[in-house]
Structures are given as structure tokens and as C-alpha cells.
Amino acid sequence: MRKMITLSLPTEVEGEILNHLEDGVEVWRNTEEYLSSGCVVTPCFVAECSSIRKARRMKRLYNGAISTIERVLKSK
């Protein structure tokens, strides 16, 4: 079972958190592309990682966090 936490944050950090998580998704997407093809089309950041499975897992994790935060924000 996953352990869950509850955070109470100032509203002005909501956008910052989402922006950083979206940046993380992009890094893991770039990493997945690099690991699967051996190259990237444009200059970008990639994570230090040697496993496509880990890159995909991290991308899903970040996307899940974004979805959860957006759902909580919409319910308020």
C-alpha cells in the first residue's frame, strides 16, 4: 500500500509546483526518447538514467502527481 501525505501550502506556490512537475515530465520524456533512439532531435535536458523502464515509470509518476494536484485544485 502506498503511503500518502497531506500538504498545506500557500496558494501562490500552486503554479510553481505544477510548472516544476511539468518540467520533470519533459525531462523524463526526453530521457525516454534518448534511451530508445540513441539521440534527440533538439537540444534538451535528459536525466541521468540508463533504463527506459525507469524513465517511463518516472514520467508516469510525475504525470500522476500533476493530475492529482489539478483535480484537487478544481474541487476547491
BATORTI-230390 format. One line per field, with one value per atom (N, C-alpha, C, O, CB): residue in one letter; atom name; x, y, z. Coordinates in steps of 0.1 Angstrom, whole numbers, plus 2048, in hexadecimal, padded with zeros to 3 digits. Glycine has a CB too. Layout:
N
gutor = A | ...
tivex = CA | ...
x = X | ...
y = Y | ...
z = Z | ...
END
This chain:
76
gutor = M | M | M | M | M | R | R | R | R | R | K | K | K | K | K | M | M | M | M | M | I | I | I | I | I | T | T | T | T | T | L | L | L | L | L | S | S | S | S | S | L | L | L | L | L | P | P | P | P | P | T | T | T | T | T | E | E | E | E | E | V | V | V | V | V | E | E | E | E | E | G | G | G | G | G | E | E | E | E | E | I | I | I | I | I | L | L | L | L | L | N | N | N | N | N | H | H | H | H | H | L | L | L | L | L | E | E | E | E | E | D | D | D | D | D | G | G | G | G | G | V | V | V | V | V | E | E | E | E | E | V | V | V | V | V | W | W | W | W | W | R | R | R | R | R | N | N | N | N | N | T | T | T | T | T | E | E | E | E | E | E | E | E | E | E | Y | Y | Y | Y | Y | L | L | L | L | L | S | S | S | S | S | S | S | S | S | S | G | G | G | G | G | C | C | C | C | C | V | V | V | V | V | V | V | V | V | V | T | T | T | T | T | P | P | P | P | P | C | C | C | C | C | F | F | F | F | F | V | V | V | V | V | A | A | A | A | A | E | E | E | E | E | C | C | C | C | C | S | S | S | S | S | S | S | S | S | S | I | I | I | I | I | R | R | R | R | R | K | K | K | K | K | A | A | A | A | A | R | R | R | R | R | R | R | R | R | R | M | M | M | M | M | K | K | K | K | K | R | R | R | R | R | L | L | L | L | L | Y | Y | Y | Y | Y | N | N | N | N | N | G | G | G | G | G | A | A | A | A | A | I | I | I | I | I | S | S | S | S | S | T | T | T | T | T | I | I | I | I | I | E | E | E | E | E | R | R | R | R | R | V | V | V | V | V | L | L | L | L | L | K | K | K | K | K | S | S | S | S | S | K | K | K | K | K
tivex = N | CA | C | O | CB | N | CA | C | O | CB | N | CA | C | O | CB | N | CA | C | O | CB | N | CA | C | O | CB | N | CA | C | O | CB | N | CA | C | O | CB | N | CA | C | O | CB | N | CA | C | O | CB | N | CA | C | O | CB | N | CA | C | O | CB | N | CA | C | O | CB | N | CA | C | O | CB | N | CA | C | O | CB | N | CA | C | O | CB | N | CA | C | O | CB | N | CA | C | O | CB | N | CA | C | O | CB | N | CA | C | O | CB | N | CA | C | O | CB | N | CA | C | O | CB | N | CA | C | O | CB | N | CA | C | O | CB | N | CA | C | O | CB | N | CA | C | O | CB | N | CA | C | O | CB | N | CA | C | O | CB | N | CA | C | O | CB | N | CA | C | O | CB | N | CA | C | O | CB | N | CA | C | O | CB | N | CA | C | O | CB | N | CA | C | O | CB | N | CA | C | O | CB | N | CA | C | O | CB | N | CA | C | O | CB | N | CA | C | O | CB | N | CA | C | O | CB | N | CA | C | O | CB | N | CA | C | O | CB | N | CA | C | O | CB | N | CA | C | O | CB | N | CA | C | O | CB | N | CA | C | O | CB | N | CA | C | O | CB | N | CA | C | O | CB | N | CA | C | O | CB | N | CA | C | O | CB | N | CA | C | O | CB | N | CA | C | O | CB | N | CA | C | O | CB | N | CA | C | O | CB | N | CA | C | O | CB | N | CA | C | O | CB | N | CA | C | O | CB | N | CA | C | O | CB | N | CA | C | O | CB | N | CA | C | O | CB | N | CA | C | O | CB | N | CA | C | O | CB | N | CA | C | O | CB | N | CA | C | O | CB | N | CA | C | O | CB | N | CA | C | O | CB | N | CA | C | O | CB | N | CA | C | O | CB | N | CA | C | O | CB | N | CA | C | O | CB | N | CA | C | O | CB | N | CA | C | O | CB | N | CA | C | O | CB | N | CA | C | O | CB | N | CA | C | O | CB | N | CA | C | O | CB | N | CA | C | O | CB | N | CA | C | O | CB
x = 808 | 800 | 809 | 813 | 7F6 | 805 | 80D | 80A | 7FF | 809 | 815 | 813 | 80F | 815 | 820 | 806 | 801 | 805 | 806 | 7F2 | 806 | 808 | 7FE | 7F9 | 817 | 7FC | 7F3 | 7FB | 802 | 7E6 | 7FB | 802 | 7F9 | 7EE | 80C | 7FD | 7F6 | 800 | 80A | 7F0 | 7FD | 807 | 800 | 7F4 | 80D | 807 | 802 | 7FD | 804 | 80C | 7F2 | 7ED | 7F7 | 7F6 | 7E0 | 7FF | 808 | 813 | 81A | 80F | 815 | 81E | 818 | 820 | 825 | 80B | 804 | 80A | 80E | 7F5 | 80B | 810 | 81E | 822 | 80E | 826 | 834 | 836 | 83F | 83C | 82F | 830 | 82C | 833 | 827 | 821 | 81D | 827 | 82A | 80F | 82D | 837 | 843 | 848 | 83B | 847 | 853 | 850 | 859 | 858 | 844 | 841 | 83F | 844 | 833 | 83A | 839 | 847 | 849 | 831 | 850 | 85E | 864 | 86B | 867 | 861 | 866 | 860 | 867 | 862 | 853 | 84E | 855 | 858 | 83F | 858 | 860 | 86E | 872 | 861 | 874 | 882 | 881 | 889 | 888 | 877 | 876 | 871 | 875 | 86C | 869 | 865 | 871 | 873 | 85A | 879 | 886 | 88F | 896 | 88D | 890 | 899 | 894 | 89C | 899 | 887 | 881 | 884 | 888 | 872 | 882 | 885 | 894 | 897 | 882 | 89D | 8AB | 8AF | 8B7 | 8B3 | 8AA | 8AD | 8A8 | 8AE | 8A8 | 89C | 896 | 89C | 89D | 887 | 8A0 | 8A5 | 8B4 | 8BA | 89E | 8BA | 8C8 | 8CB | 8D7 | 8D0 | 8C1 | 8C3 | 8B6 | 8AC | 8C7 | 8B8 | 8AD | 8AD | 8B8 | 8AC | 8A2 | 8A1 | 8A6 | 8AE | 893 | 8A2 | 8A6 | 8AE | 8AC | 89A | 8B6 | 8BD | 8B3 | 8A9 | 8C7 | 8B5 | 8AC | 8B3 | 8BE | 8A0 | 8AC | 8B1 | 8AD | 8A1 | 8AD | 8B6 | 8B2 | 8B7 | 8C0 | 8B8 | 8B0 | 8B4 | 8BF | 8C1 | 8A8 | 8C7 | 8D2 | 8CB | 8C7 | 8DD | 8C9 | 8C1 | 8C5 | 8C8 | 8B2 | 8C6 | 8CA | 8BE | 8C1 | 8D6 | 8B3 | 8A8 | 89B | 896 | 8A4 | 897 | 88B | 87F | 876 | 888 | 87F | 874 | 873 | 868 | 875 | 87F | 87F | 87A | 872 | 88D | 87E | 87A | 86B | 865 | 881 | 866 | 857 | 850 | 845 | 853 | 855 | 84F | 84F | 845 | 856 | 85A | 85B | 852 | 84C | 86A | 851 | 848 | 83A | 832 | 849 | 836 | 828 | 826 | 81C | 826 | 830 | 830 | 82D | 824 | 83C | 835 | 833 | 826 | 81F | 83F | 822 | 814 | 809 | 7FF | 812 | 80B | 801 | 800 | 7F5 | 804 | 80C | 80C | 805 | 7FE | 81A | 808 | 801 | 7F2 | 7EB | 807 | 7EE | 7DF | 7D9 | 7CE | 7DD | 7DF | 7DA | 7D9 | 7CE | 7E2 | 7E3 | 7E3 | 7D8 | 7D1 | 7F1 | 7D7 | 7CD | 7BF | 7B6 | 7CF | 7BD | 7B0 | 7AC | 7A1 | 7B0 | 7B6 | 7B4 | 7B1 | 7A7 | 7C0 | 7B8 | 7B6 | 7A8 | 7A2 | 7C1 | 7A4 | 797 | 78B | 781 | 795 | 78D | 783 | 781 | 777 | 786 | 78A | 789 | 781 | 780 | 797
y = 7F4 | 800 | 80C | 80D | 800 | 816 | 823 | 82B | 82C | 82A | 831 | 83B | 848 | 84C | 83C | 84F | 85C | 867 | 865 | 85B | 873 | 87F | 889 | 889 | 884 | 892 | 89E | 8AA | 8AB | 89E | 8B3 | 8C0 | 8CC | 8CC | 8C1 | 8D5 | 8E2 | 8ED | 8F0 | 8E5 | 8F3 | 8FC | 909 | 909 | 8F6 | 914 | 921 | 920 | 919 | 92C | 926 | 925 | 92A | 925 | 92C | 933 | 938 | 92E | 931 | 945 | 923 | 919 | 90E | 906 | 913 | 90E | 904 | 904 | 8F9 | 907 | 90F | 910 | 90C | 906 | 91E | 910 | 90D | 8FD | 8F8 | 913 | 8F7 | 8E9 | 8E2 | 8D9 | 8E3 | 8E6 | 8E0 | 8E2 | 8D9 | 8E5 | 8EE | 8F1 | 8E8 | 8E3 | 900 | 8E6 | 8DE | 8CF | 8C8 | 8DF | 8CB | 8BD | 8BB | 8B1 | 8B9 | 8C5 | 8C4 | 8C4 | 8BD | 8D0 | 8CC | 8CC | 8BE | 8B8 | 8D6 | 8B7 | 8AA | 8A0 | 897 | 8A6 | 8A1 | 898 | 89A | 890 | 89C | 8A6 | 8A8 | 8A2 | 89C | 8B7 | 8A3 | 89D | 88E | 888 | 8A1 | 888 | 879 | 875 | 86A | 874 | 87D | 87A | 87A | 872 | 884 | 885 | 886 | 87A | 875 | 893 | 876 | 86B | 85E | 856 | 86A | 85C | 850 | 850 | 846 | 84F | 85B | 85C | 859 | 852 | 86A | 85F | 85D | 84F | 849 | 866 | 849 | 83A | 831 | 827 | 836 | 834 | 82B | 82D | 824 | 82D | 83A | 83C | 83F | 83E | 848 | 843 | 846 | 854 | 858 | 83D | 85C | 86A | 872 | 86D | 86C | 87F | 888 | 892 | 896 | 890 | 897 | 8A0 | 8AE | 8B4 | 8A1 | 8B3 | 8C1 | 8C0 | 8B7 | 8CA | 8CA | 8CA | 8CB | 8D2 | 8D7 | 8C3 | 8C2 | 8BC | 8B7 | 8BA | 8BC | 8B6 | 8A7 | 8A4 | 8BD | 89E | 890 | 88D | 893 | 887 | 883 | 87F | 875 | 86E | 879 | 874 | 86A | 85C | 85A | 86D | 854 | 848 | 83F | 843 | 84B | 832 | 828 | 81E | 815 | 821 | 821 | 817 | 81E | 828 | 811 | 819 | 81E | 81C | 825 | 818 | 811 | 80E | 818 | 81D | 800 | 81C | 826 | 833 | 83A | 827 | 837 | 844 | 844 | 84E | 846 | 839 | 839 | 839 | 840 | 82C | 832 | 832 | 840 | 844 | 828 | 847 | 854 | 85E | 867 | 859 | 85D | 865 | 863 | 86D | 862 | 856 | 853 | 859 | 85E | 844 | 858 | 85D | 86C | 871 | 859 | 873 | 882 | 885 | 88E | 888 | 87F | 881 | 87F | 886 | 879 | 874 | 871 | 87C | 87F | 864 | 881 | 88C | 898 | 89F | 88F | 89B | 8A7 | 8A5 | 8AE | 8A9 | 899 | 897 | 898 | 89E | 889 | 893 | 893 | 8A2 | 8A6 | 88B | 8A9 | 8B7 | 8BF | 8C7 | 8BE | 8BD | 8C4 | 8C0 | 8C9 | 8C1 | 8B4 | 8AF | 8B6 | 8BA | 8A0 | 8B6 | 8BD | 8CC | 8D1 | 8BB | 8D2 | 8E0 | 8E3 | 8ED | 8E6 | 8DB | 8DC | 8DA | 8E0 | 8D3 | 8D2 | 8CF | 8DA | 8DA | 8C2 | 8E4 | 8EF | 8FA | 904 | 8F4
z = 800 | 800 | 800 | 807 | 80C | 7F8 | 7F7 | 804 | 809 | 7EB | 808 | 813 | 80D | 802 | 81C | 813 | 80E | 818 | 824 | 80B | 812 | 81B | 817 | 80C | 81A | 821 | 81E | 820 | 82A | 828 | 817 | 818 | 819 | 813 | 80C | 820 | 821 | 81C | 823 | 82F | 811 | 80B | 807 | 805 | 7FE | 807 | 802 | 7F3 | 7EC | 804 | 7F0 | 7E2 | 7D8 | 7CC | 7E1 | 7DB | 7D1 | 7CC | 7C2 | 7D6 | 7D3 | 7CF | 7C6 | 7C0 | 7DB | 7C5 | 7BC | 7AE | 7A9 | 7BC | 7A8 | 79A | 799 | 790 | 795 | 7A3 | 7A3 | 7A4 | 79D | 7AF | 7AD | 7AE | 7A1 | 79C | 7BA | 79B | 78E | 783 | 77C | 78A | 783 | 779 | 77A | 770 | 77A | 786 | 788 | 785 | 780 | 797 | 789 | 785 | 776 | 771 | 78C | 76F | 761 | 75A | 751 | 75B | 760 | 75B | 75D | 755 | 763 | 769 | 76B | 761 | 75D | 779 | 75E | 754 | 747 | 740 | 752 | 743 | 736 | 737 | 72D | 734 | 742 | 743 | 742 | 73B | 751 | 749 | 748 | 73A | 735 | 752 | 733 | 725 | 71C | 714 | 720 | 71E | 716 | 719 | 710 | 719 | 726 | 72A | 723 | 71E | 739 | 724 | 71D | 70E | 709 | 720 | 708 | 6F9 | 6F7 | 6ED | 6F4 | 6FF | 6FD | 6FE | 6F7 | 706 | 709 | 70C | 701 | 6FE | 719 | 6FB | 6F1 | 6E3 | 6DC | 6F1 | 6E0 | 6D3 | 6D2 | 6C7 | 6CD | 6DD | 6DD | 6DA | 6DA | 6D4 | 6D7 | 6D4 | 6D7 | 6DA | 6C5 | 6D8 | 6D9 | 6CE | 6C9 | 6E7 | 6C9 | 6BD | 6C1 | 6B9 | 6B8 | 6CC | 6D0 | 6DD | 6E5 | 6D1 | 6E0 | 6ED | 6F8 | 6F8 | 6EE | 702 | 70D | 719 | 718 | 70A | 725 | 731 | 731 | 72D | 73D | 735 | 738 | 746 | 74B | 72D | 74C | 759 | 758 | 74E | 761 | 763 | 763 | 767 | 772 | 76E | 75C | 75D | 752 | 747 | 75D | 755 | 74A | 747 | 740 | 74E | 74D | 74B | 745 | 74B | 759 | 73A | 734 | 73D | 73F | 726 | 744 | 74D | 758 | 75C | 753 | 75E | 768 | 763 | 76A | 76F | 757 | 751 | 74F | 752 | 744 | 74A | 749 | 756 | 758 | 741 | 760 | 76D | 774 | 77A | 777 | 772 | 778 | 771 | 777 | 777 | 763 | 75C | 760 | 762 | 74D | 763 | 768 | 776 | 779 | 768 | 77E | 78C | 78C | 793 | 793 | 784 | 783 | 77D | 783 | 77B | 773 | 76D | 777 | 778 | 760 | 77F | 789 | 794 | 798 | 78F | 798 | 7A2 | 79C | 7A3 | 7A6 | 790 | 789 | 789 | 78D | 77B | 785 | 784 | 792 | 793 | 77E | 79C | 7AA | 7AE | 7B4 | 7B3 | 7AC | 7B1 | 7A9 | 7AF | 7AF | 79C | 794 | 799 | 799 | 785 | 79C | 7A0 | 7AE | 7B0 | 7A1 | 7B7 | 7C4 | 7C2 | 7C8 | 7CD | 7B9 | 7B7 | 7B1 | 7B4 | 7AE | 7A8 | 7A2 | 7AC | 7AA | 796 | 7B6 | 7BF | 7CA | 7D1 | 7C6 | 7CA | 7D4 | 7CE | 7D5 | 7D8
END
